[in-house]
Amino acid sequence: MMPDMDGMATFEKLQENPATQTIPVILLTAKIQSSDRRRYAQIGTVAAIAKPFDPLKLAEQVAAVLGWELGN
């Protein structure tokens, strides 16, 4: 949980600022139903990763979403 502002509000603030509106946003959330995923896609987030998540695989998941290759 984030203090003061949730992820959606944070995303909206990023979208309001020309300097940050092109940054790809990946949500890390417990709200991962199909309807939630559709909503996230509609507003422009790149992906949503479900909680609980495996911290050892998180970097790989983020890299896959962004189309990056991780060095071993």
C-alpha positions as CSV (number, residue, x, y, z in Angstrom):
1,M,0.0,0.0,0.0
2,M,1.2,3.5,-0.8
3,P,0.7,6.4,1.6
4,D,-1.5,9.3,0.5
5,M,-2.0,8.2,-3.1
6,D,-2.7,4.9,-4.8
7,G,-1.1,3.6,-8.0
8,M,-3.9,4.9,-10.2
9,A,-3.6,8.4,-8.8
10,T,0.2,8.2,-9.2
11,F,-0.3,7.1,-12.8
12,E,-2.7,10.0,-13.4
13,K,-0.1,12.5,-12.0
14,L,2.6,11.0,-14.3
15,Q,0.3,11.4,-17.3
16,E,-0.4,15.1,-16.4
17,N,3.3,16.0,-16.6
18,P,4.8,16.2,-20.1
19,A,8.2,15.2,-18.6
20,T,6.9,11.9,-17.3
21,Q,3.9,11.0,-19.5
22,T,6.0,8.8,-21.9
23,I,7.5,6.7,-19.1
24,P,6.1,3.1,-19.3
25,V,4.1,2.3,-16.2
26,I,3.8,-1.3,-14.8
27,L,1.5,-1.7,-11.9
28,L,2.3,-4.1,-9.1
29,T,-1.1,-4.8,-7.7
30,A,-3.4,-7.2,-5.9
31,K,-6.3,-6.1,-8.1
32,I,-5.7,-8.4,-11.0
33,Q,-9.1,-9.6,-12.2
34,S,-9.8,-9.5,-16.0
35,S,-11.9,-6.3,-15.5
36,D,-9.0,-4.7,-13.7
37,R,-6.5,-5.6,-16.4
38,R,-8.8,-4.1,-19.1
39,R,-9.1,-0.9,-17.1
40,Y,-5.3,-0.6,-16.7
41,A,-4.8,-1.2,-20.4
42,Q,-7.5,1.4,-21.3
43,I,-5.8,4.1,-19.3
44,G,-2.4,3.3,-20.8
45,T,-0.4,1.3,-18.4
46,V,2.0,-1.2,-20.0
47,A,1.2,-4.1,-17.7
48,A,0.1,-5.3,-14.3
49,I,2.1,-7.7,-12.2
50,A,0.1,-9.6,-9.6
51,K,0.8,-9.6,-5.9
52,P,2.1,-11.7,-4.3
53,F,5.0,-11.8,-6.7
54,D,8.2,-13.7,-6.7
55,P,11.0,-11.2,-5.9
56,L,13.5,-13.4,-7.7
57,K,11.5,-13.2,-10.9
58,L,10.3,-9.6,-10.8
59,A,13.3,-8.2,-12.8
60,E,12.7,-10.8,-15.5
61,Q,8.9,-10.0,-15.6
62,V,9.6,-6.2,-15.9
63,A,12.3,-6.8,-18.6
64,A,9.9,-9.1,-20.6
65,V,7.1,-6.5,-20.5
66,L,9.5,-3.8,-21.7
67,G,11.1,-6.0,-24.3
68,W,14.5,-5.9,-22.7
69,E,17.1,-8.7,-22.4
70,L,18.7,-9.2,-19.0
71,G,22.4,-10.2,-18.8
72,N,23.1,-13.3,-16.8
